[in-house]
Amino acid sequence: MKKLFSVLAALVVFNQFATAQVPKKVVVEHFTNTKCSICASRNPGFYSNLNAQSGVIHLAIHPSSPYAACVLSMHNPTENDGRTNYYSIYGGTPRLVIQGAVISNSADYSMSSIFTPFLGQMSPAKITIRQTKFNIDSIRSTIIIKTMASHTLTNLKLFVALAEDTIFYTGTNGEPKHFNVFRKSYTGTSGVAITLPSNIGDSVVYTKSSPSNAAWVFSRIQTIAILQDGTSKSVVQSESVPANSNYVIPTPTGLDNQSVSNTLISIYNYENNIIINQIKKIDNAIFILNDVLGRSLITKTIDSEKETINTSHLTQGVYLYSIKLNSSIIKTGKIIINNN
């Protein structure tokens, strides 16, 4: 009987551990401008404060007011202004929003106390980001939101941004470096509706792709995700990945590295066709062709060692492909289609 109680107690502890909430990451959205002299005087203190915090996610947004000629704002004025208006703070910089809460512009941004109310909080949701970069011209971000504990959350919005981790540019206010600069949103500035699963352990997945932009240093582009209440804007969870993070697709169970190596599966475009050659045939593999926005255009089972897929209906451009076996992706890449 004593042993039974010990087992039951262990199961209770395990269940509590398995369904426990997880630490809520802190995210600060920093509204600034390269022509703003007040920003130049206040930002150094803010950055010193930010760097003293542990694991705080930072996203810098450059609204067009009060300086529309800011180069970083002009790159994407609609979304820079849209995110600023989302918090109803358009018209002056610098401003801070921490965990979805607007910080008074009279607060001392160099004081750690601006972060204190938001530290040590817990969340029933965990976010994982898988960022895949294709050469120097496209990126795919997969956001996995997993339920870790019971909750009653509804009306959630997911905001996903691409940011450049460092930009070396001296604006008229004299600031020579700009950190985690917002470049583009996958989700619009108010985010997209997300339903957090009610069952513990279940996940919801959001995937988007984007081509690079000539103004970006592509190797410095990173993905930032913010899950927040659609009404109060309070942040439920957030996550980011380093710019150099690139998700490596695992080798499927039962296949060795040789069987999925690039040398054994070749893919190329020839006379309005995609040609797939397998030196060592993999049964039941599926070829998937997406455009750079992540839309699936062709899905085909590879039935033979040499497969021909007609592409005459596709427009010229860069496309992304993957080869899937069961639930695993064993090869990815890009292909340029230049139909005659």
Secondary structure per residue as TSV (DSSP state, phi and psi in degrees):
chain	resnum	aa	ss	phi	psi
A	1	M	-	360.0	-43.0
A	2	K	H	-59.8	-38.4
A	3	K	H	-66.6	-37.2
A	4	L	H	-62.9	-44.2
A	5	F	H	-60.9	-38.5
A	6	S	H	-63.1	-41.4
A	7	V	H	-65.2	-43.9
A	8	L	H	-63.4	-40.8
A	9	A	H	-63.4	-40.3
A	10	A	H	-64.0	-38.4
A	11	L	H	-66.0	-39.0
A	12	V	H	-63.6	-45.5
A	13	V	H	-61.8	-43.3
A	14	F	H	-62.4	-42.7
A	15	N	H	-64.1	-40.3
A	16	Q	H	-64.5	-39.1
A	17	F	H	-67.3	-42.3
A	18	A	H	-68.7	-25.3
A	19	T	T	-112.4	15.3
A	20	A	-	-73.0	150.3
A	21	Q	-	-66.0	162.2
A	22	V	E	-116.5	158.0
A	23	P	E	-57.5	137.4
A	24	K	-	-88.4	121.4
A	25	K	-	-73.1	148.8
A	26	V	-	-98.4	133.2
A	27	V	E	-125.3	134.5
A	28	V	E	-117.0	125.6
A	29	E	E	-98.8	123.1
A	30	H	E	-114.0	112.9
A	31	F	E	-99.3	115.7
A	32	T	-	-145.2	-177.4
A	33	N	-	-160.1	138.7
A	34	T	T	-76.5	-6.1
A	35	K	T	-108.4	4.1
A	36	C	-	-92.7	112.3
A	37	S	H	-69.0	-31.8
A	38	I	H	-65.3	-38.4
A	39	C	H	-60.1	-43.2
A	40	A	H	-61.6	-31.3
A	41	S	H	-84.4	-28.9
A	42	R	H	-98.4	-27.0
A	43	N	H	-63.7	-39.6
A	44	P	H	-57.1	-42.1
A	45	G	H	-65.6	-39.8
A	46	F	H	-62.7	-44.9
A	47	Y	H	-66.1	-36.2
A	48	S	H	-62.5	-41.9
A	49	N	H	-64.2	-45.4
A	50	L	H	-60.8	-44.4
A	51	N	H	-67.2	-21.6
A	52	A	H	-81.5	-13.5
A	53	Q	S	-84.2	156.8
A	54	S	S	-101.4	113.4
A	55	G	S	74.4	17.1
A	56	V	-	-75.8	130.5
A	57	I	E	-84.7	138.0
A	58	H	E	-126.7	135.0
A	59	L	E	-135.0	121.5
A	60	A	E	-98.1	126.2
A	61	I	E	-118.4	138.6
A	62	H	-	-118.5	88.9
A	63	P	-	-69.7	161.1
A	64	S	S	-82.8	-10.3
A	65	S	S	-113.0	131.6
A	66	P	S	-94.0	8.6
A	67	Y	-	-130.4	95.9
A	68	A	T	-70.4	-19.6
A	69	A	T	-86.6	6.2
A	70	C	-	-60.3	125.0
A	71	V	H	-60.3	-40.2
A	72	L	H	-72.7	-26.7
A	73	S	H	-74.8	-42.3
A	74	M	H	-64.9	-23.3
A	75	H	T	-60.8	-36.6
A	76	N	S	-152.7	68.3
A	77	P	H	-63.6	-35.0
A	78	T	H	-62.0	-47.4
A	79	E	H	-80.4	-32.3
A	80	N	H	-61.1	-44.6
A	81	D	H	-70.6	-37.3
A	82	G	H	-61.8	-43.0
A	83	R	H	-68.9	-34.0
A	84	T	H	-65.9	-44.6
A	85	N	H	-67.8	-25.2
A	86	Y	H	-57.4	-33.7
A	87	Y	T	-101.2	5.7
A	88	S	T	57.5	42.9
A	89	I	-	-123.4	18.3
A	90	Y	T	-67.0	135.6
A	91	G	T	127.4	-13.1
A	92	G	-	-158.1	146.8
A	93	T	S	-135.1	155.4
A	94	P	-	-83.2	154.7
A	95	R	E	-137.6	153.6
A	96	L	E	-124.7	141.0
A	97	V	E	-127.0	117.2
A	98	I	E	-112.2	124.5
A	99	Q	T	53.6	34.4
A	100	G	T	83.7	-1.3
A	101	A	E	-102.5	128.5
A	102	V	E	-73.6	125.9
A	103	I	E	-89.5	136.7
A	104	S	-	-57.5	139.9
A	105	N	T	-72.0	-8.3
A	106	S	T	-90.7	-5.8
A	107	A	S	-69.9	153.8
A	108	D	-	-85.8	105.9
A	109	Y	T	-68.5	-12.3
A	110	S	T	-87.9	-4.7
A	111	M	S	-93.5	133.2
A	112	S	G	-63.2	-18.1
A	113	S	G	-63.1	-20.1
A	114	I	G	-69.8	-23.1
A	115	F	T	-93.2	-23.2
A	116	T	G	-52.0	-44.9
A	117	P	G	-63.2	-15.1
A	118	F	G	-107.0	-2.2
A	119	L	T	-84.8	151.3
A	120	G	T	74.7	14.0
A	121	Q	-	-86.5	160.2
A	122	M	E	-118.2	161.0
A	123	S	E	-141.2	148.2
A	124	P	S	-83.5	1.5
A	125	A	E	-122.5	145.2
A	126	K	E	-123.4	137.3
A	127	I	E	-113.9	132.6
A	128	T	E	-121.5	135.8
A	129	I	E	-115.8	128.8
A	130	R	E	-111.7	112.6
A	131	Q	E	-108.6	121.3
A	132	T	E	-119.0	123.5
A	133	K	E	-107.2	136.0
A	134	F	E	-108.8	104.3
A	135	N	T	53.5	-123.7
A	136	I	T	-122.5	19.4
A	137	D	T	-136.9	3.2
A	138	S	E	-159.2	154.4
A	139	I	E	-140.3	141.6
A	140	R	E	-124.0	130.4
A	141	S	E	-118.4	127.0
A	142	T	E	-114.5	122.1
A	143	I	E	-107.0	118.4
A	144	I	E	-110.2	118.1
A	145	I	E	-111.9	116.2
A	146	K	E	-112.9	135.3
A	147	T	E	-78.5	121.6
A	148	M	-	-106.1	-16.0
A	149	A	S	-157.5	163.2
A	150	S	-	-60.4	147.6
A	151	H	-	-156.7	169.0
A	152	T	-	-126.0	25.2
A	153	L	-	-72.0	134.6
A	154	T	-	-138.2	173.3
A	155	N	S	51.9	51.8
A	156	L	E	-93.9	147.7
A	157	K	E	-125.4	139.0
A	158	L	E	-111.1	121.9
A	159	F	E	-109.2	123.3
A	160	V	E	-123.4	126.6
A	161	A	E	-124.2	149.2
A	162	L	E	-100.4	130.6
A	163	A	E	-131.6	151.1
A	164	E	E	-99.1	120.9
A	165	D	E	-65.5	-30.9
A	166	T	E	-149.0	130.8
A	167	I	E	-121.4	127.1
A	168	F	E	-98.0	99.5
A	169	Y	-	-155.7	127.7
A	170	T	-	-98.8	110.2
A	171	G	-	-81.0	-178.8
A	172	T	T	-68.4	-13.7
A	173	N	T	-87.9	-1.6
A	174	G	-	90.4	-4.2
A	175	E	-	-72.8	122.1
A	176	P	-	-91.0	-18.8
A	177	K	E	-129.8	145.0
A	178	H	E	-135.0	130.1
A	179	F	E	-110.6	140.0
A	180	N	E	50.1	54.1
A	181	V	E	-80.7	123.8
A	182	F	E	-60.6	126.7
A	183	R	E	-113.4	-40.5
A	184	K	E	-162.7	149.0
A	185	S	E	-110.3	140.9
A	186	Y	S	-79.8	-23.6
A	187	T	S	-115.9	7.0
A	188	G	-	77.7	166.0
A	189	T	T	-78.9	-15.6
A	190	S	T	-99.3	-4.7
A	191	G	-	85.5	170.8
A	192	V	E	-111.1	151.2
A	193	A	E	-67.1	133.9
A	194	I	E	-131.1	134.0
A	195	T	-	-103.4	113.8
A	196	L	-	-75.1	122.1
A	197	P	-	-54.7	146.7
A	198	S	S	-81.4	-27.7
A	199	N	S	-79.9	129.2
A	200	I	T	-63.5	131.5
A	201	G	T	98.2	-16.4
A	202	D	-	-81.8	155.6
A	203	S	E	-132.0	157.2
A	204	V	E	-120.6	140.5
A	205	V	E	-121.4	133.8
A	206	Y	E	-123.8	125.0
A	207	T	E	-127.8	134.3
A	208	K	E	-144.1	153.7
A	209	S	E	-125.0	157.8
A	210	S	E	-149.1	140.5
A	211	P	E	-73.1	159.9
A	212	S	-	-74.2	173.5
A	213	N	-	-127.0	143.2
A	214	A	T	-60.0	-24.1
A	215	A	T	-82.5	-11.8
A	216	W	S	-89.4	150.4
A	217	V	-	-92.2	101.0
A	218	F	G	-59.4	-34.1
A	219	S	G	-66.2	-14.8
A	220	R	G	-99.4	3.2
A	221	I	E	-81.3	132.6
A	222	Q	E	-130.1	163.8
A	223	T	E	-108.0	134.3
A	224	I	E	-126.9	132.0
A	225	A	E	-122.9	135.0
A	226	I	E	-129.8	120.0
A	227	L	E	-103.4	123.5
A	228	Q	E	-144.4	161.2
A	229	D	E	-66.5	130.6
A	230	G	T	-69.7	-18.0
A	231	T	T	-98.9	-56.9
A	232	S	T	-81.7	-18.8
A	233	K	-	71.5	4.7
A	234	S	-	-62.1	134.5
A	235	V	E	-77.9	129.2
A	236	V	E	-87.8	-42.0
A	237	Q	E	-165.1	156.4
A	238	S	E	-146.5	164.2
A	239	E	E	-161.8	156.4
A	240	S	E	-145.7	162.8
A	241	V	-	-127.0	149.2
A	242	P	-	-62.7	155.4
A	243	A	T	-59.9	-32.0
A	244	N	T	-88.2	5.7
A	245	S	-	-75.2	131.8
A	246	N	-	-143.0	112.1
A	247	Y	-	-60.6	128.1
A	248	V	-	-98.7	120.9
A	249	I	-	-71.4	126.0
A	250	P	-	-71.3	154.0
A	251	T	-	-70.7	128.9
A	252	P	-	-62.0	151.5
A	253	T	T	-60.1	134.0
A	254	G	T	91.3	-4.1
A	255	L	-	-118.6	135.1
A	256	D	-	-88.0	170.9
A	257	N	G	-60.4	-33.1
A	258	Q	G	-64.5	-37.7
A	259	S	G	-72.0	-14.4
A	260	V	G	-117.5	13.7
A	261	S	-	-69.8	152.9
A	262	N	T	-60.1	-27.4
A	263	T	T	-73.4	-18.6
A	264	L	T	-98.5	-10.0
A	265	I	E	-132.4	111.1
A	266	S	E	-111.5	140.9
A	267	I	E	-134.9	129.5
A	268	Y	E	-154.0	165.3
A	269	N	E	-103.6	133.4
A	270	Y	-	-149.5	118.2
A	271	E	S	48.4	61.4
A	272	N	S	64.6	24.5
A	273	N	E	-139.7	146.3
A	274	I	E	-93.9	127.1
A	275	I	E	-106.6	127.4
A	276	I	E	-115.8	119.1
A	277	N	E	-113.6	131.4
A	278	Q	E	-117.7	117.3
A	279	I	S	-71.0	-38.5
A	280	K	S	-120.5	107.4
A	281	K	-	-66.8	133.9
A	282	I	-	-108.0	116.6
A	283	D	T	-70.0	143.0
A	284	N	T	67.1	20.5
A	285	A	-	-75.8	150.3
A	286	I	E	-123.2	128.8
A	287	F	E	-94.4	131.7
A	288	I	E	-127.7	129.8
A	289	L	E	-115.5	125.4
A	290	N	E	-118.1	155.2
A	291	D	-	-83.6	177.7
A	292	V	T	-71.3	-9.9
A	293	L	T	-90.5	0.6
A	294	G	-	89.8	5.6
A	295	R	-	-81.0	131.3
A	296	S	E	-77.5	126.1
A	297	L	E	-110.6	-35.9
A	298	I	E	-138.3	132.2
A	299	T	E	-132.1	122.6
A	300	K	E	-148.2	134.2
A	301	T	E	-73.6	134.9
A	302	I	-	-87.8	107.8
A	303	D	-	-96.3	-15.9
A	304	S	S	-138.9	172.4
A	305	E	S	-69.4	-24.9
A	306	K	E	-128.0	118.3
A	307	E	E	-117.7	137.4
A	308	T	E	-118.1	126.0
A	309	I	E	-122.0	120.3
A	310	N	E	-71.0	134.9
A	311	T	-	-123.7	14.7
A	312	S	T	-62.9	-21.0
A	313	H	T	-84.6	-5.2
A	314	L	S	-94.6	148.8
A	315	T	-	-79.9	159.8
A	316	Q	S	-65.8	142.8
A	317	G	E	154.9	-172.5
A	318	V	E	-95.6	133.5
A	319	Y	E	-127.3	155.3
A	320	L	E	-112.0	134.0
A	321	Y	E	-122.9	158.6
A	322	S	E	-145.2	153.1
A	323	I	E	-118.0	124.7
A	324	K	E	-113.7	137.6
A	325	L	E	-129.2	116.5
A	326	N	T	56.8	-119.9
A	327	S	T	-102.5	9.1
A	328	S	E	-115.7	146.4
A	329	I	E	-96.3	123.2
A	330	I	E	-104.7	-9.8
A	331	K	E	-160.2	139.7
A	332	T	E	-137.4	162.7
A	333	G	E	174.5	-173.2
A	334	K	E	-123.3	157.0
A	335	I	E	-142.2	138.4
A	336	I	E	-97.9	121.3
A	337	I	E	-101.7	121.3
A	338	N	-	-131.3	71.9
A	339	N	-	-65.7	144.2
A	340	N	-	-80.3	360.0
